[in-house]
């Protein structure tokens, strides 16, 4: 399968360049001024940007890809409400 290309030239005069879509998406997410985290269909974390980590004072391991959404929410709750606060019973499985 060939890599998609984009013509960055004016009027098509410049040579086409290959686009690294994964890097482009990563750069766009990290450049956002908003905290962002994305979960997959299994409620597992796919990506969280630095703004999200700093907003909740989370470590990289607390928001590493593959973590269950519940773990991320518990970590956020503990940082915002306090480590000794109980996780609300209505959110427990």
HUJO-V932337 format. One record per residue. N is the residue number from 0. RES is the residue in three letters. SS is DSSP state (alpha for helix, beta for strand, coil for the rest). PHI is phi in whole degrees, 0 to 359 (NA if undefined). Layout:
n: {N | N}
res: {RES | RES}
ss: {SS | SS}
phi: {PHI | PHI}
This chain:
n: {0 | 1 | 2 | 3 | 4 | 5 | 6 | 7 | 8 | 9 | 10 | 11 | 12 | 13 | 14 | 15 | 16 | 17 | 18 | 19 | 20 | 21 | 22 | 23 | 24 | 25 | 26 | 27 | 28 | 29 | 30 | 31 | 32 | 33 | 34 | 35 | 36 | 37 | 38 | 39 | 40 | 41 | 42 | 43 | 44 | 45 | 46 | 47 | 48 | 49 | 50 | 51 | 52 | 53 | 54 | 55 | 56 | 57 | 58 | 59 | 60 | 61 | 62 | 63 | 64 | 65 | 66 | 67 | 68 | 69 | 70 | 71 | 72 | 73 | 74 | 75 | 76 | 77 | 78 | 79 | 80 | 81 | 82 | 83 | 84 | 85 | 86 | 87 | 88 | 89 | 90 | 91 | 92}
res: {UNK | UNK | UNK | UNK | UNK | UNK | UNK | UNK | UNK | UNK | UNK | UNK | UNK | UNK | UNK | UNK | UNK | UNK | UNK | UNK | UNK | UNK | UNK | UNK | UNK | UNK | UNK | UNK | UNK | UNK | UNK | UNK | UNK | UNK | UNK | UNK | UNK | UNK | UNK | UNK | UNK | UNK | UNK | UNK | UNK | UNK | UNK | UNK | UNK | UNK | UNK | UNK | UNK | UNK | UNK | UNK | UNK | UNK | UNK | UNK | UNK | UNK | UNK | UNK | UNK | UNK | UNK | UNK | UNK | UNK | UNK | UNK | UNK | UNK | UNK | UNK | UNK | UNK | UNK | UNK | UNK | UNK | UNK | UNK | UNK | UNK | UNK | UNK | UNK | UNK | UNK | UNK | UNK}
ss: {coil | coil | coil | coil | beta | beta | coil | coil | coil | coil | coil | coil | coil | coil | coil | coil | beta | beta | coil | coil | alpha | alpha | alpha | alpha | alpha | alpha | alpha | alpha | alpha | alpha | alpha | coil | coil | coil | coil | coil | beta | beta | beta | coil | coil | coil | coil | beta | beta | beta | beta | beta | coil | alpha | alpha | alpha | alpha | alpha | alpha | coil | coil | coil | coil | coil | alpha | alpha | alpha | coil | coil | coil | coil | beta | alpha | alpha | alpha | alpha | alpha | alpha | alpha | alpha | alpha | alpha | alpha | alpha | alpha | coil | coil | coil | coil | coil | coil | coil | alpha | alpha | alpha | coil | coil}
phi: {NA | 274 | 284 | 299 | 236 | 231 | 272 | 267 | 272 | 271 | 67 | 77 | 280 | 277 | 294 | 286 | 244 | 287 | 250 | 270 | 296 | 297 | 293 | 297 | 295 | 300 | 297 | 296 | 293 | 291 | 280 | 295 | 277 | 256 | 290 | 221 | 221 | 236 | 244 | 269 | 294 | 266 | 64 | 253 | 293 | 262 | 204 | 221 | 274 | 299 | 299 | 295 | 299 | 287 | 302 | 253 | 52 | 263 | 275 | 299 | 290 | 286 | 233 | 277 | 306 | 98 | 291 | 296 | 304 | 300 | 298 | 296 | 294 | 297 | 297 | 296 | 300 | 297 | 287 | 276 | 271 | 132 | 299 | 272 | 290 | 282 | 291 | 308 | 300 | 293 | 264 | 279 | 292}
